[in-house]
Structures are given as structure tokens and as C-alpha cells.
Amino acid sequence: TQLDHEIAKLRPGDHLCPIHETLAEQTASAVAFIVAGLQAGERCLYVAHDSPFEELVRRFADLGVNVAHETQKGSLKILTKCD
């Protein structure tokens, strides 16, 4: 997607501010950003206020991310309003 292309071009210090009309769009772009970070070997923190944890895990899995594995090795932390 265009967003994936833009994320791939980001360098340290760059910023990206996508505009979303729905929670689904917002979640999809956040997940894409986190996936890019994980693929680059970065540690990632996702703070989710409105998205249920199970929905986030499904979205990450759809993009090939094993949340349990990434969490266990310390690469990914997901916080929800219940944490």
C-alpha cells in the first residue's frame, strides 16, 4: 500500500502523520508501522485505547507477526486500557 511505501522510507528523526476516518483505518496503519519496526529489529510499544487486544492480535497475525513470540522475546509490548 501507499502507507507501507511511506513507512519504508522513514529514517530516524522522520515523522509521518496519517489521517484516519475510522478506527479500523487507524489500527491498520498503526499495525503496519509496528510491523515495519519489528522487521527492522526495533523494540515496539503499542498503546491501544479503543481496540480490543484480541482484534490487535488478529491484525498482527494477518501480517505475519506472532504476538506471543515477539512479546516473549521483548520486541513487542501491547498495552490496553485494561492494563
C-alpha positions in Angstrom: 0.0 0.0 0.0 1.0 3.6 -0.2 1.3 3.7 3.6 3.7 0.8 3.6 5.8 2.5 1.0 5.9 5.7 3.1 6.8 3.8 6.3 9.6 2.0 4.5 11.1 5.4 3.5 11.2 6.7 7.1 14.6 7.3 8.7 15.5 8.2 12.3 14.0 11.6 13.1 11.4 11.5 10.3 7.7 11.9 11.1 4.6 10.6 9.5 1.1 11.8 10.3 -1.6 9.7 8.5 -5.2 11.0 8.7 -7.9 8.4 9.5 -11.6 8.5 9.2 -12.3 5.2 11.1 -10.8 3.2 14.0 -10.2 0.4 11.5 -8.0 2.7 9.4 -6.2 4.0 12.4 -5.5 0.5 13.7 -4.4 -0.8 10.3 -1.8 2.0 9.9 -0.5 1.6 13.5 -0.1 -2.1 13.0 1.7 -1.5 9.7 4.1 0.9 11.4 4.7 -1.6 14.3 5.3 -4.4 11.8 7.9 -2.3 10.0 9.6 -1.6 13.3 9.7 -5.3 14.3 11.1 -6.2 10.9 13.9 -3.6 11.4 14.8 -5.3 14.8 13.3 -2.5 16.9 11.5 -2.8 20.2 7.9 -1.7 19.8 5.2 -0.5 22.2 1.6 -0.3 21.1 -0.8 1.6 23.4 -4.4 0.7 22.4 -7.2 2.6 23.9 -10.1 1.6 21.7 -9.1 -1.7 20.1 -9.7 -4.9 21.9 -6.5 -7.0 22.5 -7.8 -10.0 20.5 -8.5 -7.8 17.5 -5.0 -6.4 17.6 -3.5 -9.9 17.8 -5.6 -10.9 14.8 -4.4 -7.9 12.8 -0.8 -8.6 13.7 -1.2 -12.3 12.8 -2.8 -11.3 9.4 0.5 -9.5 8.7 2.7 -12.5 9.8 3.5 -11.3 13.3 3.5 -13.9 16.1 2.5 -11.7 19.1 3.3 -14.3 21.7 6.8 -14.8 20.3 7.5 -11.1 19.9 6.2 -10.4 23.4 8.2 -13.2 24.9 11.5 -12.0 23.4 10.8 -8.4 24.4 10.3 -7.0 21.0 6.6 -6.1 21.4 4.6 -4.8 24.2 0.9 -4.1 23.8 -0.9 -2.0 26.5 -4.7 -1.6 26.6 -6.9 0.5 28.7 -7.3 -2.6 30.9 -3.6 -2.8 31.8 
